[in-house]
Amino acid sequence: MSMLARAPQGLRQQLPRVRLAAPSRSAHGHYHHLPFQFPGNKKAVFGVKVAVFLATGFSIPFAAAIFQLKKASAA
């Protein structure tokens, strides 16, 4: 049972109600799921850039681990 269910009636009336707003749409009713403007005809170039960016970020911990293991074995 939640704390709100056990709260006195006066306390429940003082709590603000939470309203969920509908997602906003542009003037034409289209959604934009990305937080930036997607390049129109350059999808392949954009895909390569995203893949390189994600691969770089994913490989940094592995490169650091390899570096640390080599450094420890050399000592």
Buried (B, 14 or more C-beta within 10 A) or exposed (E): EEEEEEEEEEEEEEEEEEEEEEEEEEEEEEEEEEEEEEEEEEEEEEEEEEEEEEEEEEEEEEEEEEEEEEEEEEE
